[in-house]
Structure formats: structure tokens, C-alpha cells
Amino acid sequence: MAKKFSVISLFSGCGGMDLGFKGGFSFLGASYAENPYSIVFANDIVPAACNTYHHNLGHAPHCGDIKDLDYNLLPQADVVVGGFPCQDFSLAGKRKGLSTERGQLYREMKKVIEYVRPMVFVAENVDGIRKSGISGGASPLEIIVDEFRAIGYDVQYKALNAADYGVPQNRIRIIIIGIRQDTHKVIKYPCPTHGLSVEIPYISAKAAIDDLWDKLGSDFPKNHTMKDYSRAKFYEGKKMQGNLQIKANAPAPTIRAEHHGNIEGHYRSLCDKEPHNILNWRRLSVRECARLQSFPDDFEFNCSASAAYKQIGNAVPPVMAWHIARALHESLR
């Protein structure tokens, strides 16, 4: 195997990005080989997410506010990755952009990059960062990119849809990559593997989760028990958050972190008929959401269903991250 690059992970969440960078997992019958990266440090502020990360990736992240991070804890690293909080840039949120403390957290990632001076960094955020907070001036994305360029990095960004890489979900994310200027490397992004531009079709929701429909309550896969799905009421015909069923024969809509119980309904559901019958009406389970985010079935969310839904919605799909990691390796070689 090629030389491993060391990675510092920030805003790590439950570990979707890090699992993709590490590789060595299977999803829907496809194998995603081990990648030449080693995670040497990870950080997140949410204890439940840190517990999930530790349980599945085998090492404990530093759990705490990144603003209080002791830089003496940081090892040298070739790569820094992180999906700084996106809620203030999301088109589904209040779109306060850079005006909030949370919207400024990208600067904590910038401080770590300035301190460590990695060869390359990868930052992930929602597509709304290109538009949020615009008032006749630069977008948040343009401001952020300029600030990263000012610390000595050649920076590019690209909107990637997870569905184009074998994830059964339409999830468009901005992937910002910066390579230290003195390395004279060329930034490369992964080419689509699925969809209209290639011969392999998108993976539909049905192909991803149909086998789970009648297994609710079984021991395998994990997170598909009677406690692992939302019982929030469905209001037929009303346009409300999560108040719809996903389509069977297309990638699922974006799995969001801020559903507050209003996870989309399963395509097999027959709407809100009384009395409730879970085989006729129910929302997606935690495991079904994890499948739609491309987490392997042996990735276990050892927390409450509400915490698991949030962790999954906040995560970078591991399969998409795997392809980003592969393209990044081509840039670094």
C-alpha cells in the first residue's frame, strides 16, 4: 500500500467523512478498499456523536468546543478535513450566514490549518453557502475562500451531488479543497460514477432499503428496532417539514439533521390511516436513513433515535467521502 497521509479531523460528528477517508468497508454489496490515510486526531463538541465515533472507528475523538482546543494536543498532519457547521448557510434554515457565532466557526478550522500547515485541507458545507447572507456583496463562500487563500493555499470549490458517487440520496454539498502553495500540486475532484453522464444509473431508495421494510424490530441490522423510528404524526396533503414520502425509484431527498422527528415517510406507506399499522404507515427508521447516507450496516449508532437521526443528517456520506479521498490522493502523489 502507498504511504499513508496523516489526517486531522475537525467537526468530526459521528465519523462519516473519516470512515470514507479510512476506507475498508462495504456498502450495498460493493467494497470500498482501505485508503492511504490515518486519522491522527479528531474533534467534535457533541458527546453522543463522539461516543458513536469511538464505537465505530476504534479511537476516541477529543470531545469539546473547538474554540477551547489546546493546540499543543495537535500532531503534525498532512491533511486537515472538516465540515464546519452549516445550519446558518442552509436554505432550509434561517440563513443568518456569517452573522452568527456558529457561522464564524470556519475560522477555527482556519486557525488549526495556520498552526499545523498541512499539505492540503478539505472543507464541506451546504450548497446554500453560495447564496446565504448575500446583500449586494460577496457570498459567504467567496469570503471564506478568500480567507483561506490569504494563509497561503491555492483554493478551489465544487458542488458535488452524493448521488453521482453511488449514494442513494440527492445531497448537493460544496467541497472546498486547498493545497499549500509551496507544494505545487494540482487539485483534483472525483469523477461521477453514477448517473446520466455515465453508464451506471443512480441508486434508488428502493434498491437501498427495500429489504428492510418487513424487518423492523429484528436484531440485524442494528438501529432498526421498534424504538428506532419516529412516530411523529403525518398530515396528509400539508406542506410541512418531512411531511412526505420518499420516491421508490429515485435517490432519496436530502437527509437533514433538523427534522425534529419529521423524518420522511417510507415509500411503501399508505398514508395516515387509523388505526396506525407500522407495516402500512411509518417514517424512515434510523437504519434506513443510515443506508440512504451510505453508512455500512455494521456502523452502529449507540444512542437514542433522535440523536442518531441528527448525527446521520449532519454526516458526510462515507461513500462520497471515499471518492473525495481517492481523488485527493491523486492530487498529493
MIFINU-30750 format. One record per residue (C-alpha): x, y, z; residue in one letter. Coordinates in steps of 0.001 Angstrom, whole numbers, plus 524288, in hexadecimal, padded with zeros to 5 digits. Last residue first. Example, Ala and Ser with C-alpha at 12.3 -4.5 7.8 and 13.67 -1.06 7.14 Angstrom:
<domis>
835667FBDC81BE4S 8300C7EE6C81E78A 
</domis>
This chain:
<domis>
8044182E287EBCDR 7FC77838CD7F296L 7F24183BB27E82BS 7F00882D387E55AE 7EE2182B487F3E2H 7E3F0836027F3B4L 7DC6D82EAE7E934A 7DC0D822957F1D0R 7D80682A647FDD6A 7CCED830E57F662I 7C842823777F1EBH 7C86881E517FFDCW 7C17682A91804B7A 7B643827B67FB48M 7B580819C280065V 7B60781E7D80E81P 7AAB48280E80CCCP 7AEE28347181412V 7A76683498820C7A 79E2883EAA82688N 791D28373F822DAG 7975A82A8882832I 79B1B830D783518Q 78DC88374B83651K 7864F82AB7833A1Y 78F1F823B283D63A 78C8082DAC84829A 77DCB82C3C84633S 77EEF81D63845DAA 7865281D35852B9S 794878190D852D9C 79D4D80DD584EA6N 79C92810E28402DF 7A2B5804D483A2BE 7AA9B8041582D9FF 7A98B7F5A082A4BD 79F247F89782019D 7A8588012881833P 7A54080FB781802F 7A1468141F80A5BS 798CE81FDE80E88Q 78CA1818D98096CL 7910C80CFE81134R 792268155381D8FA 7847D81AAF81B2FC 77F7A80CB4819FBE 786C68090F82660R 780BB8145082E0EV 7733B8107D8295AS 76BC68177F81EABL 75E0881BE28224DR 752F881278823EER 7463D80E5081DC6W 7416F80139818E5N 74AD47F7DE81FACL 74AAF8009182BB7I 73BF07FF8882C9BN 735A780BBE831E1H 7271680AA483485P 72473812D982D10E 729D9815CF81F82K 7343B8203B81E1DD 73A7E81D1F81116C 73B8880FB180AA3L 74A1180E5C80D34S 75283806D78039CR 75A26813328001CY 75E968148480E43H 75B138219481452G 7647E82CC9815CCE 76A1A82FB88234BI 762268399182AD7N 767E98365A83812G 76EBB84372839F7H 7732D842D482BB9H 77F1284B4D82E4DE 789FA8421882A3DA 785AB840B081C2BR 7850C834C18134DI 784F483AA4805B0T 77AA0834E77FCD0P 77B6F826717F982A 78152821B47ECBCP 776DE81DD57E302A 76DE78122C7E10CN 76767811707EE4EA 763DF81F997F05FK 764CC824F17FE2BI 7583D8275180562Q 75446834B7809EDL 752C783CCD8162CN 7615683E46818F5G 75FA384CB481BB2Q 7519E8506F81884M 749C98521180C11K 73CC284C3980FD0K 73607841E680771G 735FE83745811C0E 73A5F83BA481F23Y 74378830EC82428F 744D883001832E3K 7526782E6D838C8A 754DA8205083C4BR 7633E820DC838DAS 76A9B81444836C3Y 774DB80D1383E93D 76D70808E884AB2K 766477FDEF8439AM 7738E7F92D83EFET 77B657FCB6832CBH 787758026983949N 78F917F61A83728K 78E307EDA382B15P 78B407E41B8300BF 7844A7E16B83CCBD 776C47E290836C6S 76C927EC8483B09G 769B47F19A82D64L 76D3E7E6CA823E7K 7618A7E84081ACCD 7665A7F4A281412W 774EB7F1E78153CL 776D77EB388080AD 771807F7558014BD 77C7A7FFDF806ACI 786C8802DA7FC65A 780DA7FDCE7EFC0A 77404804457F367K 77AB0811327F652A 78058810F27E8B0S 78E9E80FA17E517I 7917C818777D984Y 79400811997CCB4P 7A14B80C4E7C87BI 7A486810177BA6CE 7A9CF81D9C7BD46V 7A53182BA07BB4CS 79728828DC7BF5DL 79A77823277CC86G 7A4E781B807D39FH 7B3CB81BA27D4B0T 7B5C282A507D437P 7C3F782ECC7D328C 7CADB831C57DFE8P 7D0F783F397E1B4Y 7DF3B8427F7DF30K 7E73684DD57E464I 7F48184F3B7DDF6V 800CD84F277E662K 80B27859CB7E6D8H 80E73856437F4F4T 812278645C7F83AD 80427868F77F668Q 7FE3386049800CER 7F2AE8594B7FAB2I 7E4D485DA57FE01G 7D898855E17FB21I 7CAC885AD67FD50I 7BFED850F17FB16I 7B28E857477F9DCI 7A7DA84D4D7FC2BR 79C588487B7F448I 7953883CF37FA3FR 78C36835177F18FN 78C6A827FC7F86AQ 78F72819E17F509P 79E3981C507F5D8V 7A55F816847EA29G 7AE2C821F47E6B8Y 7A51582A8F7DE9DD 79AA88293A7E932A 7A3AF8308C7F28FA 7A21483CD57EA50N 7AE8A844E27E9BCL 7AF6F853AF7E91EA 7BD90857AC7E6F8K 7C7468601E7EE05Y 7D521864637EB74Q 7DFF78698E7F41CV 7EE8886B7A7F1F3D 7F33D86D337FFE1Y 7FC0C8772680680G 7F46587CFC811C8I 7ED838870780922A 7E7CC87C42800A9R 7E0378773C80C58F 7DA8C884B980ED1E 7D6DE8865C80080D 7CFD4879318007CV 7C80287D0680C97I 7C3DE88A24806E0I 7BFF7883FD7F9F0E 7B83387972800EEL 7B146883578099DP 7ACC888A727FD4AS 7B319897517F988A 7AB208A3B37F94BG 79D918A8657F576G 797578A2BC8016FS 79AD58943780099I 798F588D7180DB6G 7976E87FD280838S 799DE87E027F9B8K 7A605875B57F787R 7A5218706980561I 797E186AF68017AG 79EA785F597FB23D 7A185859E780898V 7AF308585980E14N 7BB918504B80D31E 7C9C38540F80F85A 7D5A884CB180A81V 7E370850D880E0EF 7F08C84E8F8079FV 7FF1A84E1E80A45M 7FC95850B681891P 8016185D4281F06R 7FE60858F982D0AV 7FC51866798330EY 7F68986D688273DE 7EDCE861A3824A7I 7E943861A2832D2V 7E62187023831F1K 7DE9D86E1382533K 7D6528638C82B9DM 7D32486D1683685E 7D0018771F82BFAR 7C5E386DD38264CY 7BEE186FBC8333EL 7B9FC87D3682F3DQ 7AC52878B282B84G 7AAE78730183927R 7ADC68804483F2CE 7A3818863983649T 7A4308906D82B6ES 7AB7D8879782204L 79F03881CB81C7AG 792428850882346K 78B4487BE5819DAR 77FB58789E822AEK 7804E86A4C81ED0G 77BF9861F781341A 7849B8699A809CAL 78FE5865F7812B7S 79A7C8700681579F 797D0871FA82402D 795F78635E825E2Q 7A2F585FBB81FA2C 7AC4785D1B82AC7P 7BA5585ACE82619F 7BBF284E4881E63G 7CA0284AE4820EEG 7D6878458781B53V 7E4C0848C381E13V 7EF358415B81671V 7FDCD83EED81783D 7FDED83F328263DA 8068884332831AEQ 8001883FF283E73P 7F66F848F884540L 7F5908480885409L 7FE2A85406855CFN 7F38585B3A84E6FY 7EB0085AE985A8FD 7DD2985BAA8551DL 7D42E8654085C11D 7CE0A86AAC84F99K 7CCE785CB384AB6I 7C32C85A158559AD 7C55684CAC85B66G 7C6B383E1D85902C 7D432839FC85462H 7D11182E5A84BD9P 7D2218209C85157A 7D7B0815EB848CFH 7D154809AF8434CG 7CA1380F89837D6L 7BCCC80A0383B77N 7BB3880B6F84A1FH 7C4218175084AD0H 7BC4481EA58407FY 7AF4D81B0E846D8T 7B46A81FD4853FEN 7B95B82C8184DF4C 7ABF582E9E847C6A 7A56D82CCC85502A 7AF308361D85B60P 7ACD88412F85194V 7B84A84ABE85065I 7C058843878464BD 7CECC8412384449N 7D74D8374283D42A 7E5EA834AB83D6DF 7EF3082B328369AV 7E5DE825E682C44I 7EE5B81DA78233ES 7ECFC81E948148BY 7F12F8157F80996P 7E361810A38069BN 7DDE980337809CCE 7D5347FDD97FF40A 7C6F78015D7FD53Y 7C0097F4977FA72S 7B2C97F43D7F3D1A 7A7D37EB6C7F89CG 79EF67F6747FCF5L 7AA137FCC2804AEF 7B6CD7F680808B8S 7C1E97FBE1810FDF 7D0AE7FD8A8108BG 7D12180C2080E52G 7D8B28151C81780K 7D4C48219781068F 7C6AC81D2180F60G 7C6408195B81DB3L 7CBBE826B382118D 7C16882E1081962M 7B6588265A81FA9G 7BC31826D382D59G 7B13E829348372CC 7B3C4837C683716G 7C1A783B2D832E3S 7C0B9849EB83436F 7CF6F8491B83216L 7D75583D9582CF6S 7E62983DC982CEAI 7EB9083462822C2V 7F8A582D99820CES 7FBCF829088130FF 7FEF281ABB8117EK 809A7816948082DK 8043E80DFB7FD58A 800008000080000M 
</domis>
